């Protein structure tokens, strides 16, 4: 990434050096204890954020709200991916 691009962007993470991004991503939120994460403390805050994100999508583009099968399939895939990652982590340790 060029210095010009770094100055032009308002997104801090995307303007960082790639190695610094990887270092932060590797930590995977490990620096913040679970009990101090705002959504872990306040479920209503998490719900409000979800609603806000949902409103950002035009009603005709909300495929999950109009297609329960698609939503179900996505949830199943996400759950399977989570189980797979957990199994891989436990094999490594």
C-alpha positions as CSV (number, residue, x, y, z in Angstrom):
1,X,0.0,0.0,0.0
2,X,1.4,3.4,-0.9
3,X,1.8,6.2,1.5
4,X,-0.6,8.3,-0.6
5,X,-3.3,5.6,-0.2
6,X,-2.7,5.4,3.6
7,X,-3.2,9.2,3.9
8,X,-6.3,9.2,1.7
9,X,-8.3,6.5,3.5
10,X,-10.2,7.2,6.6
11,X,-10.3,3.5,7.6
12,X,-7.5,3.0,10.2
13,X,-7.2,-0.8,9.9
14,X,-7.2,-0.9,6.1
15,X,-4.6,1.9,6.0
16,X,-2.2,-0.1,8.2
17,X,0.8,-2.0,7.0
18,X,-0.2,-5.6,6.0
19,X,2.1,-7.2,8.5
20,X,0.5,-5.1,11.3
21,X,-3.0,-6.1,10.1
22,X,-1.9,-9.8,10.3
23,X,-0.5,-9.3,13.8
24,X,-3.7,-7.8,15.0
25,X,-5.9,-10.4,13.3
26,X,-3.8,-13.2,14.8
27,X,-4.7,-12.1,18.2
28,X,-8.4,-12.6,17.4
29,X,-9.6,-10.4,20.2
30,X,-7.5,-12.2,22.8
31,X,-6.4,-8.9,24.4
32,X,-9.9,-8.1,25.5
33,X,-11.4,-10.4,28.2
34,X,-14.9,-11.7,27.4
35,X,-16.5,-9.9,30.3
36,X,-15.2,-6.6,29.0
37,X,-16.5,-6.9,25.5
38,X,-19.5,-4.5,25.1
39,X,-21.8,-7.0,23.5
40,X,-21.0,-9.6,26.2
41,X,-22.0,-7.1,28.8
42,X,-25.2,-5.8,27.2
43,X,-27.3,-8.0,25.0
44,X,-29.6,-5.1,24.2
45,X,-26.6,-3.2,22.7
46,X,-25.9,-6.2,20.5
47,X,-29.5,-6.5,19.4
48,X,-29.6,-2.7,18.6
49,X,-26.5,-3.1,16.5
50,X,-28.0,-6.0,14.6
51,X,-31.2,-4.0,13.9
52,X,-29.1,-1.1,12.7
53,X,-27.2,-3.3,10.4
54,X,-30.4,-4.8,9.1
55,X,-31.9,-1.4,8.3
56,X,-28.8,-0.6,6.3
57,X,-29.9,-3.3,3.8
58,X,-32.7,-2.5,1.4
59,X,-35.8,-4.7,2.1
60,X,-35.7,-6.3,-1.4
61,X,-32.1,-7.3,-0.7
62,X,-32.8,-9.0,2.6
63,X,-32.7,-12.6,1.3
64,X,-32.8,-14.2,4.7
65,X,-36.1,-12.5,5.6
66,X,-37.8,-13.7,2.4
67,X,-36.1,-17.1,2.2
68,X,-36.1,-19.2,5.4
69,X,-34.5,-22.1,3.6
70,X,-31.5,-19.9,2.7
71,X,-31.2,-18.6,6.3
72,X,-31.4,-22.1,7.6
73,X,-28.7,-23.3,5.3
74,X,-26.4,-20.4,6.1
75,X,-26.9,-21.1,9.9
76,X,-26.1,-24.7,9.4
77,X,-22.9,-23.9,7.4
78,X,-21.8,-21.4,10.1
79,X,-22.3,-24.0,12.8
80,X,-20.4,-26.7,11.0
81,X,-17.5,-24.3,10.3
82,X,-17.4,-23.4,14.0
83,X,-17.4,-27.0,15.0
84,X,-14.6,-27.8,12.5
85,X,-12.5,-24.9,13.8
86,X,-13.0,-26.0,17.4
87,X,-12.0,-29.6,16.5
88,X,-8.9,-28.4,14.7
89,X,-7.9,-26.3,17.7
90,X,-8.3,-29.1,20.1
91,X,-6.3,-31.5,17.9
92,X,-3.4,-28.9,17.9
93,X,-3.4,-28.6,21.7
